[in-house]
Amino acid sequence: MSELQYMGLETLLEDFFKSSASPSYLNFIDHINDEGTRSDYIASGKIHESSYDGITRRVKSSSFSKVFDQDATSITDLLDKIFKPGQISVFPTEFISDSRIRDLIVLTIMSLIVDNKLSTTGKDEIKGIPIILALDEAHRYLSKAKGEHSRRIISRFADAARQGRKEALGLFLITQDPQDIDDTVIKQINTKLILNLNNDAAISSLKVPKEYERRIPYLKKGQMIIHSPDNSDIVEILGLSSCVVRHR
C-alpha cells in the first residue's frame, strides 16, 4: 500500500467510526463500495480516484474476513496444529510495529512452551513431543532482569536450559549481543556457534580460549567456531568452496 493509500485509508476509517452506529468490517466494505461515498471523497479532493480504488481492492481481500468481525481463536485451541513431530512452526513478528506488543506476544509463546514442558501436568501437545525453541534477537527477551516479572522469566528459562534434555526441550538462542543475556541463562548454554563479532564485550562474554577469541573478529562468511564443554577442543568450521548438495 502506497503512502497516499495509507493516508486515505486512515481518513476513511476515522470518518466511518465517527458516523457508523455498528462499525464492523462488513459494514466498512459496504461503506466504501457505496458509489455516493466514493464520489464524495474524490470530488472533495480528500482521496484521489486511483488511491480510493486501490484501497477498495486491498481491504476487500478475503483474508481479512478471517480476522475481523469474529472472536480470536485461543492459542491453546491451536496447539495440535502448531506442535507436530517433524514440523517447523514460525512466528513472524517483524510486521508488528509496536515493540511492547511484539515483545508481549513473543514472551507469551516462549512461556507457553517452557511452562508446559517443565510442568508435570503440561499439555500433551507440547509435553509429549521433542521441541527445539529457536529465539532470534534473544537478548531482547532474556536480558538482565530489571523487575520481578523479568526475573521470573529469566529463572524459568534457566530451568529450561538445565532440564531441557530430560524434558526433550532444546533452546537455540540467536543474538549479536550475547553480553546482554542474563548470566543465569548464558551459563546454562552448552554448545556455542560463533560467527563474526566485532564487539569486545560480546566476544569476552563467550568465554572461549584466547587464541580463538582473537580470531572471532576476522571470521569470514561461511566460517564459524563451535565451542562445547563436551569436547576437549574447539572446532573451527570452514565453508566449502562449492555446494555439494544437489537440490531438486
N, C-alpha and C positions, 0 to 999 in steps of 0.2 A: 504494500500500500504506500502510495507516494505521500509526501508531507501535506500537500493540498487535500488529498483524500482523507488523511488522518484528521486534519483540522475540520474538514466538512463533517466527518462522522461525529466528532465531538459536539459540533453545533446541532446536528440532528438529534443526538441522544439527549442533550441538555434541554432542547425545546420539547422533545417527546415526553420526558419525565415530568416536565412542568405542566403539560397540558393533558396527559393521559390519566384517566381515573383507574385504569387497570394496566399498568406498564408490564408488558411481557415481551418475550422475543417474537412470538407470532403476531402480536398487535403492532410491534415495531415494523415488521415486514409489511403488514397491511398499510401502515402509515407511509412508508417510503415508496410503496408501489402505487399509491394514490396519485393520479395524474395532476390533481389540483395542488397537492403538496409539492410535487416536482416542479410545476410551473412557478409556484410562489418563490421557491428558493432560487431558481435560475433567473427569474425576472428581476428579483430584488438584488441580484449580484452576490448573494451570500455564498453560493456554491456554483462553480462553473458546471456547465452541462455535462462535459466529459467526466468530471470528477464525481458528479452525482450518479451517473450511470455506472461508473467504476465501483463506487461504494455499494450500490444496489447489488451488483454481481457478487461482490465479496461477502456481504452479510447474509446473502441467501444460500450460502454453502450448506449442504446437508449435514456437515459435521457439527455445526452449531446447534442444531436441534437435539443432538445427543447430550449437550451440556446445559443449555438454558431451559427454563420452564419445567424443571424436574428436580427431585432431590438427588443429591450426590450419593453415589454408592459408597458405602463404608469400605475402607481398605481391608478390614477383616473379612469381608464377604468376597474379596478377590484373591485371597491367599492361595487358593488352589490353582489359580491362573498365573500368579506371579512366581510361585516357587514350585518348580518341577525338576526332577532329576535330569541333568544334562542341559537344562535351559539357561540361557543368559537373559536376565532382565535388566534393562537400562532405565534409569530415572533421570531424564534430561531436565536441567533446571536453568539453563542459560537464558531462556525466554522470560524468566520471572525477574522483572526489573527491581522490585523491592527486595533488598538484601535481607531484611528481617524475616519476610515471608519465606524467602528461599531457604534461609538457614533453619527456620522452624520446620519446613517440610522435610529437609534432609535429616535433621536430628530425630524427627518422628519416625522416619523409616529405619534409621540406624537403631533407635531404641527398640522398635518393634522386633527387629531381627535378634538383637542381642538378648533382650529380656526373655523372649520365648525360647532361645537356645539354652540359656543358663537356668531357667526355671524348671523345676521338676514337673510342673503342670503346664508346660508350654504347648501351644497348639501343634498338632501333629504335622500340619502342612509345612511348618518351619523346623520343628524339633526333629522330625523324622527323616530329614534328608541332609546330606552334606552341603554346606554353603560356603562360598568364598565371598566375603563382603569387600568389594573394591571401592575405595573412597578417594576421589580426586580432590585436590586442594585440602588435604587432611588437616593442615594447620588452622584452617578456618573454624573447624568444628572440635578439634582436640587440643586447642591451645591451653596455655597455663590458666588454671581455674581462677576466676575473679569473684565468684559468688557461690552460694550454696548449691544452686541448680547446676552450675558448671562443674562443681566438684563431684556431684553425684554422677554426672555423665562420664567424667574422666575416670572415676572409680569403677564404674560399670565396664568401661572398655578396657581398663587394666585387667579386670577379672576375665574378660573375654579373651584377651591375649594370653593370659596364664592358663585358662581352662579350655581354650579353643580346640586343641587336638582331641581332648576327651569328648567334647560335645560336637565334633565334626563341624567346627566353625573356624574358618581361616580369615584373617584380616590382611588386606592388601592396601597399604596406605601410600598414596602418591602425593608428593609435595616437593616444592623447590625451597622450602623454608623449614627443614627438619628441626632447627634450633627452637622454633616456636611451639612445637608439640610438647605437651606436658611430659615431664620426666617419668612419671609413673606409668605412662603408656609406652614411651620410646624405649625404656629399659626392658620391656617385655617382648620387643620385636627381635626375632632371631635373625632371619636372613635379610640382608640389605643389598639391593641392586642399585649401584651408584653410577649415575651418569655425570656429565659435565656440570660442575658448580664453580662459581667464582667468589662466593661469599665466604669469608674466613670463618665467621661464626657458624654457618651452616656446615662447612667442612669439618670443623673441630667437633661438632656435636655428633658426628657419625662414629667417632671412636675407632678409627682404623689405624693400623701401623703407619708410622711417619713416612716410610718410603713410598707407600701408596697414597697417603694424604697429599703429598707434594704433586702427584700426577693427576689428581682429580680435575684441576682447572684446565688441563691440557687434553682431556679425553675428547676424541673426535666423534662425529656421528657414526653410529654403529659400534662404539666401544663402551664398555661398562666394567665395573669392578663388582664382583659378588663376594660379600663377606658373610660368613655364617659361623657361629661358635661351634657348630657340629663338625666343622672341617678345620684341620690344623693350619691350612694355608688359605690365603685369599686367592681367588681365581680371577684372572683378567680375561674377559671375553672380547674377541676381535670379530667384527663383522666380515663376512665373506665378500670377496670382490665381485662375485656374480651370484645370482639366485640359483639354487639347486633344486627348488621345488617346482614341479610342473603344475601350473594352475589350469583348471578347466573352466 
